[in-house]
Amino acid sequence: MPAFNSSELLKNIKFNQLNINNGEISGDLISGGCVSSFSSTGISDQSTKTSLVIKDNKIEVDIIETKRIDGDVQLLGNLHVTGELRIEKLKVTELVSDRTYDKMYLEFQPIDVSVNPNGSGLIWKGRDYTKLFVFKNNPDRFFSTENFDLPPEKSYKIDGVDVLNKNTLGSTIRKSSLREVGTLHSLNVTGDVNLSEFVRFSSDQQRIAINTEQPVGTITISDIEQDVIMNIDVDNGRARIGTFNNRPFDLTVGDLTLITLEPKGVLTIGNEYKEDVTTRVWGKVGINVKNPEVDLDIRGSIKISGKLFMVDNSPPNKGNYKRGDIVWNENPQTNSPIGWVCVVSGSPGKWLQFGIIQE
């Protein structure tokens, strides 16, 4: 008996001869041909031409319009996007652009600092720790975990002006809190200066204080332990140098004191412990004379090798005197002595005239 061929049977049966209800034809009975306006529970065919081709392990279609793709997708080949591409997280091996723009930037939307205290920016996950260059809030600033390294010919600028390069601070830098610097070749300071709480300059008073907070002269040097205050000052057009609190003042060479000024007007020239000190005076010298007229002009008595020399009208009649003291006659006349000499020490001692003036 020949095999039953359902396809041959269907060719000889007209559609209007069949009494078929919905859902009674099996898909196995359909092969080939064109089905127009095809639809099913999940498919609605509205195309007017072939748009979808199904092959082994792939589907060919010119345009796909969809709202969502679930699951992982592997794309082989190129992807061209003409609209806006929104990506929550982008991870690429290489990023290349074949176009340039006048303005290119990364835009970060505002974030909740309480949720993300690290701010927004660039993050590099390294072998040892995560490296950051981010924008932080409160206060607003950029934060970096790494150093900034510029080529030696480059600099940091503010408003187009250099503020720091390899070896120079910008000329616009006016304030600083430097704690340590190297060797300074030149220093120009405007305003107050405080060096280690030891040397102070007051720009308002135009005074320098060393080891004190309150200068009492143009330059004041203080030794608190020894209670000595030294001043260099100008008063009434005259320069002054000395101590402020009635302390002795020495002028020295090495460790040798040559001139000493002591309270109550005591002046010492030379050194009592140094006999070979030489004192030279050039020009006229006046003692109690404002304008000396000769090399040594003295107003008053003097002593030479312990002997007193003074000027008067007569020998003294009171006071203690020693043998050899001389009184020069203040008003010499004819037949009067040039002076009187003490020949016996005493009070007032014994005085004899000498050098009678004759015509």
Buried (B, 14 or more C-beta within 10 A) or exposed (E): EEEEEEEEEEEEEEEEEEEEEEEEEEEEEEEEEEEEEEEEEEEEEEEEEEEEEEEEEEEEEEEEEEEEEEEEEEEEEEEEEEEEEEEEEEEEEEEEEEEEEEEEEEEEEEBEEEEEEBBBBEEEEEEEEEEBBBBBEEEEEEEEEEEEEEEEEEBEEEEEEBBBBEEEEBEEEEEEEEEEEEEEEEEEEEEEEEEEEEEBBBEEEEBBBBBBEEBBBBBBBBEEEEEBBBBBBEEEEEEEEBBBEEBBBEEEEEEEBBBBBBEEEEEBEBBEEEEEEEEEEEEEEBEEBEEBEEEEBBEEEEEEEEBBBBBBEEBBEEEEBBEBBBBBBEEEEEEEBEBBBBEEBEEBBEBEBEBEEEE
